[in-house]
Amino acid sequence: MNNQTFIEGNSSAGAGSPISPGRPVWNPNLYQLQQKAPRPKPVVCKRYIPSCPPYYGSEFHGVLSHQEAAAIVTEEGEYLVRQSGGVQEFYTLTFRFGDKLKHYKLYYDGQHFVKEKHFDTVYDLVADGLVTLYFDEHAAPFLEVMDKFNCYEKSPYMTLNKLKLKKVLRNSCRKSDALFSTTGFIENEKDHSEKTALITKAVSSEIDTEEQVEYDKPHSFKVHTFKGLNWCEFCGNFLWGFIAQGVKCEDCGFSAHSKCSEKVPCDCCPDLKQLRGVFGIDLTTLVKAHRTTRPFVVDKCIGEIERRGLDSEGLYRVSGFAEEIETLKMALDKDGDQADMSPEVYDNINVIAGTLKLYLRLLPIPLITFETHPALIAAAQKKSQRDQLAGIKDALTLLPLAHYNTLKFLMEHLYRVVQQQGTNKMTSHNLSTVFAPTLMPAPDLSKCGGLPGMTYEISVLETMITSQQAIFS
């Protein structure tokens, strides 16, 4: 979010303007407050200091007492670095804020810091400190209103997304004009209304189709240092300070104050540009980014296997060539669902099967999550098959929806593999033995004294395959 967005959001355009939501989006109060904060002014030492550390400049005054520093630092914003005398020598940052002189122990580890924030220069450290102190004194009324803001529907994020949606519709209308003109569509009042209806339907279907499932996904917020001027996409207030001003979602780029991020619902819509390929990416993050029900890797690999490999002996048990699997992995990371896995490129179906297993193995959160794992094991230990099936169905409700849909699709596929066991020699037990370590890794191997037995995991998967219609109905 840059200052240009701020200007557009607060433009004087009317409610019908394409660049204005009809009301101010960004609140400038905190920005204006930061502009009023005192600026750092280094007090230059006019004498030569032979013991000056290389990471300090002319603001270093050597050994100086509190009283001597107070006599030098007289104006607000002025600062210097001095060395304490005595048994324990250390460096002190002294600066004036208002009518008070502030003293802080100053540290250096490649960057300058007083507390947790690290800065490239002492000037930046003082600038951030002055803003923080100024906000502590003057920002309370604004922060109180900001803390009470709890209406996500009225946030700049939602407002701007609505504007983007309208822009998509307008652009689609423009593109469609050329389409209808080349197809000989007669432009009269009736045809125009029909065309508009078709366009609206097409755009809507891109955004909300029956095939698409909306998954809840929490944001992956990390403390972030924003360059330039930035505003919180939740409350619309300025992200003040010079470093670590707030947090940013690593998946979708949502920017917010740390406190505001706690109020944001689980509606992260990952940006494909934010993702580093396909493998090793959280499953829900990937499907949200691609707007699909399941990871396209799973659909693509299973589709290819069912077209030409269901009768392949040892399917999923026989390993493909590691180099070819790595090549296909790189192609999927780079080209996405456009990657070519046809028999002309990969004639060995075990390479496709191996790539699917690799994708599932590299998931940061297993397809059958650690939270679901114990409940499935408990279900497998029940005495009657009826109780086992009921227990498995209950346990699977703990899965995130994207995981559940993917597991359902995979079990349906493995059931079809088993139907060909006369030729591929892969029974439900064989397949469960192959997939158990990938789909149901132990939650904590350190507590198991090494690699645990997979008896119950194999049993659960075998039941899921053979009874997939009853379990996933």
Backbone hydrogen bonds, N-H to C=O, Kabsch-Sander energy under -0.5 kcal/mol:
donor,donor_aa,acceptor,acceptor_aa,energy
6,F,2,N,-1.3
7,I,3,N,-2.2
8,E,4,Q,-2.4
9,G,5,T,-2.6
10,N,6,F,-1.3
11,S,8,E,-1.5
17,S,14,G,-1.7
20,S,17,S,-1.1
25,V,9,G,-0.6
27,N,236,G,-3.4
32,Q,28,P,-2.8
33,L,29,N,-2.1
34,Q,30,L,-2.2
35,Q,31,Y,-1.9
36,K,32,Q,-1.0
36,K,33,L,-0.6
37,A,33,L,-0.6
37,A,34,Q,-0.9
41,K,77,G,-2.7
43,V,79,Y,-2.9
44,V,42,P,-0.8
45,C,58,S,-2.9
52,C,49,I,-1.3
56,Y,53,P,-1.7
60,F,57,G,-1.9
61,H,81,V,-3.0
64,L,83,Q,-1.6
69,A,65,S,-2.4
70,A,66,H,-2.4
71,A,67,Q,-1.5
72,I,68,E,-1.0
72,I,69,A,-0.6
73,V,69,A,-2.9
74,T,72,I,-1.2
77,G,96,R,-3.1
78,E,75,E,-1.9
79,Y,41,K,-1.6
80,L,94,T,-2.3
81,V,59,E,-2.6
82,R,92,T,-2.5
83,Q,62,G,-3.3
84,S,90,F,-2.9
89,E,87,V,-0.8
91,Y,106,L,-0.5
92,T,82,R,-2.9
93,L,104,Y,-3.3
94,T,80,L,-2.5
94,T,92,T,-0.6
95,F,102,K,-1.9
96,R,78,E,-1.9
97,F,100,K,-2.6
100,K,97,F,-2.0
102,K,95,F,-3.4
104,Y,93,L,-2.3
106,L,91,Y,-2.7
107,Y,113,F,-2.5
109,D,111,Q,-1.9
112,H,119,F,-2.9
113,F,107,Y,-2.0
114,V,117,K,-0.5
119,F,112,H,-2.7
125,L,121,T,-1.6
126,V,122,V,-2.5
127,A,123,Y,-2.5
128,D,124,D,-2.3
129,G,125,L,-2.2
130,L,126,V,-2.7
131,V,127,A,-1.9
132,T,128,D,-2.4
133,L,129,G,-2.4
134,Y,130,L,-2.2
135,F,131,V,-2.5
136,D,132,T,-2.2
137,E,133,L,-1.3
138,H,134,Y,-2.2
139,A,135,F,-2.4
143,L,139,A,-2.9
144,E,140,A,-2.3
145,V,141,P,-1.5
146,M,142,F,-2.4
147,D,143,L,-2.7
148,K,144,E,-1.3
149,F,145,V,-0.9
149,F,146,M,-0.7
152,Y,150,N,-1.1
154,K,151,C,-1.1
155,S,152,Y,-1.7
157,Y,233,E,-1.9
159,T,155,S,-2.3
160,L,156,P,-3.0
161,N,157,Y,-1.7
162,K,158,M,-1.9
163,L,159,T,-1.6
164,K,160,L,-2.3
165,L,161,N,-2.1
166,K,162,K,-2.0
167,K,163,L,-2.0
168,V,164,K,-2.3
169,L,165,L,-2.0
170,R,166,K,-2.4
171,N,167,K,-2.8
172,S,168,V,-2.3
173,C,169,L,-2.1
174,R,170,R,-2.1
175,K,171,N,-2.5
176,S,172,S,-2.1
177,D,173,C,-1.2
177,D,174,R,-0.5
178,A,174,R,-0.9
179,L,175,K,-1.4
180,F,176,S,-3.0
181,S,177,D,-2.0
182,T,178,A,-1.9
183,T,179,L,-1.2
184,G,181,S,-0.7
185,F,180,F,-2.6
188,N,186,I,-1.3
192,H,188,N,-3.1
193,S,189,E,-2.0
194,E,190,K,-2.3
195,K,191,D,-2.9
196,T,192,H,-2.6
197,A,193,S,-2.2
198,L,194,E,-2.3
199,I,195,K,-2.6
200,T,196,T,-2.8
201,K,197,A,-2.3
202,A,198,L,-2.4
203,V,199,I,-3.0
204,S,200,T,-2.7
205,S,201,K,-2.3
206,E,202,A,-1.6
207,I,203,V,-1.5
208,D,204,S,-3.3
215,Y,213,V,-0.7
217,K,215,Y,-0.5
217,K,266,C,-1.2
221,F,219,H,-0.9
222,K,248,K,-1.6
224,H,246,G,-2.7
226,F,224,H,-0.7
232,C,237,N,-3.4
233,E,255,S,-2.9
236,G,232,C,-1.5
238,F,27,N,-0.6
239,L,230,N,-2.8
240,W,238,F,-1.1
246,G,224,H,-1.2
247,V,256,A,-3.1
248,K,222,K,-2.4
249,C,254,F,-2.3
250,E,220,S,-2.7
253,G,249,C,-1.7
256,A,247,V,-2.2
261,S,257,H,-2.1
262,E,258,S,-0.6
262,E,259,K,-0.9
263,K,260,C,-1.9
264,V,260,C,-0.6
264,V,261,S,-0.7
267,D,265,P,-2.1
268,C,217,K,-2.5
271,D,251,D,-2.6
274,Q,271,D,-2.0
275,L,271,D,-0.7
275,L,272,L,-0.9
277,G,275,L,-1.0
281,I,278,V,-1.3
286,L,282,D,-2.1
287,V,283,L,-2.2
288,K,284,T,-2.1
289,A,285,T,-2.1
290,H,286,L,-2.2
291,R,287,V,-1.0
292,T,287,V,-1.9
298,V,295,P,-0.7
299,D,295,P,-1.7
300,K,296,F,-3.0
301,C,297,V,-2.6
302,I,298,V,-2.4
303,G,299,D,-2.4
304,E,300,K,-1.9
305,I,301,C,-2.4
306,E,302,I,-2.6
307,R,303,G,-1.3
308,R,304,E,-1.5
309,G,305,I,-2.9
310,L,305,I,-0.6
312,S,309,G,-1.9
314,G,424,N,-2.9
315,L,312,S,-1.5
317,R,314,G,-1.5
318,V,314,G,-3.4
320,G,350,N,-0.6
325,I,321,F,-2.3
326,E,322,A,-2.4
327,T,323,E,-2.0
328,L,324,E,-2.5
329,K,325,I,-2.5
330,M,326,E,-2.3
331,A,327,T,-1.9
332,L,328,L,-2.5
333,D,329,K,-2.3
334,K,330,M,-2.0
335,D,331,A,-3.6
336,G,332,L,-1.4
338,Q,335,D,-1.7
339,A,336,G,-1.8
341,M,339,A,-0.6
345,V,342,S,-1.4
346,Y,342,S,-3.1
349,I,347,D,-0.8
351,V,348,N,-1.7
352,I,348,N,-0.7
353,A,349,I,-2.2
354,G,350,N,-2.3
355,T,351,V,-1.9
356,L,352,I,-2.1
357,K,353,A,-2.2
358,L,354,G,-2.2
359,Y,355,T,-2.5
360,L,356,L,-2.2
361,R,357,K,-2.3
362,L,358,L,-1.9
363,L,360,L,-0.8
368,I,439,L,-1.3
369,T,367,L,-0.9
373,H,369,T,-2.0
376,L,372,T,-1.9
377,I,373,H,-2.1
378,A,374,P,-2.3
379,A,375,A,-1.7
380,A,376,L,-2.2
381,Q,377,I,-1.1
382,K,379,A,-1.4
388,Q,384,S,-2.0
389,L,385,Q,-2.6
390,A,386,R,-2.2
391,G,387,D,-2.6
392,I,388,Q,-2.6
393,K,389,L,-2.4
394,D,390,A,-2.2
395,A,391,G,-2.4
396,L,392,I,-2.2
397,T,393,K,-0.6
397,T,394,D,-1.0
398,L,395,A,-1.8
399,L,396,L,-1.3
404,Y,400,P,-2.5
405,N,401,L,-2.6
406,T,402,A,-1.7
407,L,403,H,-2.7
408,K,404,Y,-2.6
409,F,405,N,-1.9
410,L,406,T,-2.3
411,M,407,L,-2.8
412,E,408,K,-2.1
413,H,409,F,-1.8
414,L,410,L,-2.7
415,Y,411,M,-2.0
416,R,412,E,-1.4
417,V,413,H,-1.9
418,V,414,L,-2.2
419,Q,415,Y,-1.4
420,Q,417,V,-1.5
421,Q,418,V,-2.0
423,T,420,Q,-1.8
424,N,420,Q,-2.8
425,K,421,Q,-1.5
427,T,425,K,-0.7
431,L,427,T,-2.4
432,S,428,S,-2.2
433,T,429,H,-2.2
434,V,430,N,-1.8
435,F,431,L,-2.5
436,A,432,S,-2.2
438,T,435,F,-0.7
439,L,435,F,-3.1
440,M,436,A,-2.5
447,K,444,D,-1.0
448,C,445,L,-1.5
449,G,446,S,-0.5
450,G,445,L,-1.5
458,I,454,M,-2.8
459,S,455,T,-2.0
460,V,456,Y,-2.6
461,L,457,E,-2.3
462,E,458,I,-2.4
463,T,459,S,-2.0
464,M,460,V,-2.3
465,I,461,L,-2.2
466,T,462,E,-2.6
467,S,463,T,-2.4
468,Q,465,I,-1.1
471,I,467,S,-2.5
472,F,468,Q,-2.5
